[in-house]
Amino acid sequence: MTDSGCTCLACHTAVSKDEIALTKKLINRGTTKYYCISCLAKAFEVTEQDLQKKIQYYKEIGCTLFT
């Protein structure tokens, strides 16, 4: 899903609503600059799969950023 109209600050690809929410969760809730999952994974030195699992976890616990 990439209907947000936003792009990744680092690589300029379109970002999804989940990627926006993950950026807010991991970096700063008030940010208006977002990163795609690939760039977040590189920055945090984890795999994209690790971040996908985090997104799923946050959705399951009801985090309001992931609606």
DAKAHU-V721376 format. One record per residue. N is the residue number from 1. RES is the residue in three letters. PHI is phi in degrees with one decimal (999 if undefined). OMEGA is omega in whole degrees, 0 to 359 (NA if undefined). Layout:
n=[N & N]
res=[RES & RES]
phi=[PHI & PHI]
omega=[OMEGA & OMEGA]
//
This chain:
n=[1 & 2 & 3 & 4 & 5 & 6 & 7 & 8 & 9 & 10 & 11 & 12 & 13 & 14 & 15 & 16 & 17 & 18 & 19 & 20 & 21 & 22 & 23 & 24 & 25 & 26 & 27 & 28 & 29 & 30 & 31 & 32 & 33 & 34 & 35 & 36 & 37 & 38 & 39 & 40 & 41 & 42 & 43 & 44 & 45 & 46 & 47 & 48 & 49 & 50 & 51 & 52 & 53 & 54 & 55 & 56 & 57 & 58 & 59 & 60 & 61 & 62 & 63 & 64 & 65 & 66 & 67]
res=[MET & THR & ASP & SER & GLY & CYS & THR & CYS & LEU & ALA & CYS & HIS & THR & ALA & VAL & SER & LYS & ASP & GLU & ILE & ALA & LEU & THR & LYS & LYS & LEU & ILE & ASN & ARG & GLY & THR & THR & LYS & TYR & TYR & CYS & ILE & SER & CYS & LEU & ALA & LYS & ALA & PHE & GLU & VAL & THR & GLU & GLN & ASP & LEU & GLN & LYS & LYS & ILE & GLN & TYR & TYR & LYS & GLU & ILE & GLY & CYS & THR & LEU & PHE & THR]
phi=[999 & -131.5 & -92.4 & -77.4 & 80.3 & -102.2 & -124.8 & -66.7 & -62.7 & -85.5 & -114.6 & 67.6 & -83.4 & -64.7 & -111.3 & -86.9 & -61.9 & -65.8 & -68.6 & -62.8 & -62.4 & -65.9 & -59.1 & -63.3 & -68.3 & -89.5 & -109.5 & -166.9 & -59.4 & -94.0 & -66.9 & -120.6 & -117.0 & -120.3 & -128.0 & -75.1 & -64.9 & -65.1 & -71.2 & -63.1 & -61.2 & -63.7 & -64.0 & -95.2 & 54.5 & -132.1 & -88.4 & -61.8 & -61.9 & -58.4 & -70.6 & -62.0 & -64.8 & -64.0 & -58.8 & -61.7 & -61.0 & -61.8 & -65.4 & -64.9 & -86.3 & 87.2 & -58.1 & -69.4 & -70.6 & -106.3 & -105.5]
omega=[180 & 182 & 184 & 182 & 180 & 178 & 179 & 180 & 185 & 187 & 174 & 173 & 179 & 178 & 180 & 176 & 177 & 179 & 175 & 180 & 180 & 176 & 180 & 182 & 186 & 186 & 182 & 183 & 183 & 184 & 174 & 177 & 190 & 180 & 174 & 184 & 179 & 181 & 175 & 180 & 179 & 183 & 182 & 179 & 175 & 179 & 175 & 178 & 176 & 181 & 176 & 178 & 178 & 178 & 180 & 179 & 181 & 177 & 182 & 180 & 175 & 177 & 186 & 176 & 185 & 180 & NA]
//
